[in-house]
Amino acid sequence: AVLQTSTEEEMISLQLARPENLNQALALGAKAVKSLPFVADGPPSGGLVQSSPQSGYAVTTSFSGTTSAWYDEDASSLTFAYYLLPLRQNITLSS
């Protein structure tokens, strides 16, 4: 179930009241919305990410990455992204 209120102010008041159970929350004006059972998807775990080569130069070296041994409730939905992080010039990264 999910607790809902009509306004953000009502939700803040509900949180400040700290009801001890669902009946108290309902008495304070919250609405309970029932949902179908579901499994909350946790973060993937146990895997490896490898880069090849392990060192090189920005712009001039081509890098590739591989992933393996990840566990997830729905492994077919795993996606990966690469990000460019701003770094100072002449910096060396190592593991």
Accessible surface in RSA format (square Angstrom, percent):
REM  Atomic radii and reference values for relative SASA: ProtOr
REM  Chains: A
REM  Algorithm: Lee & Richards
REM  Probe-radius: 1.40
REM  Slices: 20
REM RES _ NUM      All-atoms   Total-Side   Main-Chain    Non-polar    All polar
REM                ABS   REL    ABS   REL    ABS   REL    ABS   REL    ABS   REL
RES ALA A   1    99.20  91.2  32.52  50.2  66.68 151.7  32.69  46.0  66.51 176.2
RES VAL A   2    81.76  53.8  78.18  70.8   3.58   8.6  81.76  71.0   0.00   0.0
RES LEU A   3    66.48  37.0  52.33  37.4  14.15  35.6  52.33  36.8  14.15  38.1
RES GLN A   4    88.25  49.3  86.18  63.0   2.07   4.9  19.68  41.9  68.57  52.0
RES THR A   5    30.28  21.5   5.33   5.4  24.95  59.5   4.45   6.0  25.83  39.0
RES SER A   6    81.72  69.1  43.13  57.6  38.59  88.9  32.80  69.8  48.92  68.5
RES THR A   7    63.82  45.4  53.29  54.0  10.53  25.1  60.84  81.7   2.98   4.5
RES GLU A   8   129.40  74.3 116.59  88.2  12.82  30.5  43.26  83.7  86.15  70.3
RES GLU A   9   121.68  69.9 118.95  90.0   2.73   6.5  64.77 125.3  56.91  46.5
RES GLU A  10    79.65  45.7  73.69  55.8   5.95  14.2  35.66  69.0  43.99  35.9
RES MET A  11    56.08  29.0  56.08  37.1   0.00   0.0  47.47  40.4   8.60  11.4
RES ILE A  12    81.08  46.1  81.08  60.4   0.00   0.0  81.08  58.4   0.00   0.0
RES SER A  13    68.72  58.1  61.97  82.7   6.76  15.6  32.68  69.6  36.04  50.5
RES LEU A  14    12.35   6.9   9.54   6.8   2.82   7.1  11.95   8.4   0.40   1.1
RES GLN A  15   114.06  63.8  99.10  72.4  14.96  35.6  40.57  86.3  73.49  55.7
RES LEU A  16   140.05  78.0 117.71  84.2  22.35  56.2 119.76  84.1  20.29  54.6
RES ALA A  17    54.62  50.2  19.64  30.3  34.98  79.6  32.07  45.2  22.55  59.7
RES ARG A  18   190.66  80.1 173.99  88.7  16.67  39.7  58.61  80.1 132.06  80.0
RES PRO A  19    40.48  29.5  15.60  14.2  24.88  90.5  18.29  15.1  22.19 137.9
RES GLU A  20   153.80  88.3 116.56  88.2  37.24  88.7  39.98  77.3 113.82  92.9
RES ASN A  21    81.03  55.9  66.25  64.0  14.78  35.6  41.47  99.8  39.56  38.2
RES LEU A  22    87.79  48.9  77.43  55.4  10.37  26.1  80.94  56.8   6.85  18.4
RES ASN A  23   115.36  79.6 108.79 105.1   6.58  15.8  27.05  65.1  88.32  85.4
RES GLN A  24    78.11  43.7  75.13  54.9   2.98   7.1  30.11  64.1  48.00  36.4
RES ALA A  25     1.60   1.5   1.60   2.5   0.00   0.0   1.60   2.3   0.00   0.0
RES LEU A  26    72.06  40.1  57.98  41.5  14.08  35.4  58.32  41.0  13.74  37.0
RES ALA A  27    91.56  84.2  47.84  73.8  43.72  99.4  60.90  85.8  30.66  81.2
RES LEU A  28    99.48  55.4  66.01  47.2  33.47  84.1  71.12  50.0  28.35  76.3
RES GLY A  29    42.56  52.5   0.00   N/A  42.56  52.5  35.38  97.1   7.18  16.1
RES ALA A  30     6.91   6.4   0.00   0.0   6.91  15.7   0.00   0.0   6.91  18.3
RES LYS A  31   111.81  54.5 108.79  66.8   3.02   7.2  95.95  86.4  15.86  16.9
RES ALA A  32    46.35  42.6  17.01  26.2  29.34  66.7  17.04  24.0  29.31  77.6
RES VAL A  33    63.50  41.8  60.53  54.8   2.97   7.2  63.35  55.0   0.15   0.4
RES LYS A  34   189.63  92.5 163.26 100.2  26.37  62.8 106.97  96.3  82.66  88.1
RES SER A  35    58.88  49.8  34.97  46.7  23.91  55.1  37.18  79.2  21.70  30.4
RES LEU A  36   153.05  85.2 145.52 104.1   7.52  18.9 145.78 102.4   7.26  19.5
RES PRO A  37   131.65  95.9 100.23  91.4  31.42 114.2 111.89  92.4  19.76 122.8
RES PHE A  38   158.15  79.1 123.08  76.2  35.07  91.3 133.45  80.9  24.70  70.7
RES VAL A  39   124.06  81.6 100.91  91.4  23.16  55.8 103.58  90.0  20.48  55.6
RES ALA A  40    78.68  72.3  58.85  90.8  19.83  45.1  62.75  88.4  15.93  42.2
RES ASP A  41    96.07  67.3  61.91  61.6  34.16  80.8  32.97  77.6  63.11  62.9
RES GLY A  42    27.96  34.5   0.00   N/A  27.96  34.5  24.47  67.2   3.48   7.8
RES PRO A  43   121.27  88.4 101.46  92.5  19.81  72.0 108.00  89.2  13.27  82.5
RES PRO A  44    56.55  41.2  43.89  40.0  12.66  46.0  43.89  36.2  12.66  78.7
RES SER A  45    59.02  49.9  55.09  73.5   3.93   9.1  40.42  86.1  18.60  26.1
RES GLY A  46    68.93  85.0   0.00   N/A  68.93  85.0  40.87 112.2  28.06  62.9
RES GLY A  47    19.54  24.1   0.00   N/A  19.54  24.1   0.00   0.0  19.54  43.8
RES LEU A  48   101.87  56.7  99.28  71.0   2.60   6.5 101.62  71.4   0.25   0.7
RES VAL A  49    92.62  60.9  62.67  56.7  29.94  72.1  62.67  54.5  29.94  81.2
RES GLN A  50   106.66  59.6 101.04  73.8   5.61  13.4  28.82  61.3  77.84  59.0
RES SER A  51    56.87  48.1  45.84  61.2  11.03  25.4  37.75  80.4  19.12  26.8
RES SER A  52    69.63  58.8  66.26  88.4   3.37   7.8  31.48  67.0  38.15  53.4
RES PRO A  53    58.85  42.9  52.29  47.7   6.56  23.8  58.85  48.6   0.00   0.0
RES GLN A  54   171.63  96.0 136.27  99.6  35.36  84.2  43.02  91.6 128.61  97.5
RES SER A  55    90.51  76.5  77.16 103.0  13.34  30.7  45.74  97.4  44.77  62.7
RES GLY A  56    38.96  48.0   0.00   N/A  38.96  48.0   9.35  25.7  29.61  66.3
RES TYR A  57   169.12  79.0 167.38  95.2   1.74   4.5 120.57  90.6  48.55  59.9
RES ALA A  58    89.89  82.6  62.00  95.7  27.88  63.4  70.22  98.9  19.66  52.1
RES VAL A  59   154.36 101.6 109.15  98.8  45.21 108.9 121.13 105.2  33.23  90.1
RES THR A  60   111.22  79.1  75.44  76.5  35.78  85.3  75.74 101.7  35.48  53.6
RES THR A  61    37.82  26.9  22.62  22.9  15.19  36.2  18.60  25.0  19.21  29.0
RES SER A  62   103.34  87.3  82.07 109.5  21.28  49.0  48.24 102.7  55.11  77.2
RES PHE A  63   100.80  50.4  67.68  41.9  33.12  86.2  68.80  41.7  32.00  91.6
RES SER A  64    71.03  60.0  60.52  80.8  10.51  24.2  51.44 109.5  19.59  27.4
RES GLY A  65    31.67  39.1   0.00   N/A  31.67  39.1   3.48   9.6  28.18  63.1
RES THR A  66    85.14  60.6  79.23  80.3   5.91  14.1  74.27  99.8  10.87  16.4
RES THR A  67    50.43  35.9  24.91  25.3  25.52  60.8   6.83   9.2  43.60  65.9
RES SER A  68    56.95  48.1  48.04  64.1   8.90  20.5  46.46  98.9  10.49  14.7
RES ALA A  69    78.65  72.3  40.43  62.4  38.21  86.9  59.12  83.3  19.53  51.7
RES TRP A  70    77.37  31.0  52.27  25.3  25.10  58.9  52.40  27.9  24.97  40.5
RES TYR A  71   142.54  66.5 140.13  79.7   2.41   6.3 109.31  82.1  33.23  41.0
RES ASP A  72    11.54   8.1   1.91   1.9   9.63  22.8   1.30   3.1  10.24  10.2
RES GLU A  73    96.06  55.2  59.92  45.3  36.14  86.0  37.05  71.7  59.02  48.2
RES ASP A  74    73.04  51.2  69.46  69.1   3.58   8.5  27.87  65.6  45.17  45.0
RES ALA A  75    60.84  55.9  46.01  71.0  14.84  33.8  46.26  65.1  14.59  38.6
RES SER A  76   108.89  92.0  64.97  86.7  43.92 101.2  59.36 126.4  49.53  69.4
RES SER A  77    63.27  53.5  39.58  52.8  23.69  54.6  39.12  83.3  24.15  33.8
RES LEU A  78    44.69  24.9  25.69  18.4  19.00  47.8  27.27  19.1  17.42  46.9
RES THR A  79   123.90  88.1  96.91  98.2  26.99  64.3  68.91  92.6  54.98  83.1
RES PHE A  80   107.02  53.5  71.44  44.2  35.59  92.6  76.88  46.6  30.14  86.3
RES ALA A  81    64.97  59.7  36.86  56.9  28.11  63.9  40.97  57.7  24.00  63.6
RES TYR A  82   159.66  74.5 129.57  73.7  30.10  78.3 123.06  92.5  36.61  45.1
RES TYR A  83   175.81  82.1 143.38  81.6  32.43  84.4 111.42  83.7  64.39  79.4
RES LEU A  84   176.30  98.2 146.22 104.6  30.09  75.6 149.15 104.7  27.15  73.1
RES LEU A  85   121.42  67.6 112.59  80.5   8.83  22.2 112.59  79.1   8.83  23.8
RES PRO A  86   129.60  94.5 101.99  93.0  27.61 100.4 112.89  93.2  16.71 103.9
RES LEU A  87    97.17  54.1  63.26  45.3  33.91  85.2  68.43  48.1  28.74  77.3
RES ARG A  88   184.69  77.5 169.44  86.4  15.25  36.3  81.59 111.5 103.10  62.5
RES GLN A  89   164.70  92.1 140.33 102.6  24.38  58.0  52.14 111.0 112.56  85.4
RES ASN A  90   158.09 109.0 110.42 106.7  47.67 114.8  40.96  98.6 117.13 113.2
RES ILE A  91    66.11  37.6  38.30  28.5  27.81  67.0  42.62  30.7  23.49  63.7
RES THR A  92   124.58  88.6  96.64  98.0  27.93  66.6  67.68  90.9  56.90  86.0
RES LEU A  93   127.52  71.0 100.49  71.9  27.03  67.9 102.58  72.0  24.94  67.1
RES SER A  94   109.18  92.3  66.08  88.2  43.10  99.3  43.07  91.7  66.11  92.6
RES SER A  95   162.47 137.3  86.04 114.8  76.42 176.0  85.57 182.2  76.90 107.7
END  Absolute sums over single chains surface
CHAIN  1 A     8855.1       6778.1       2077.0       5450.8       3404.4
END  Absolute sums over all chains
TOTAL          8855.1       6778.1       2077.0       5450.8       3404.4
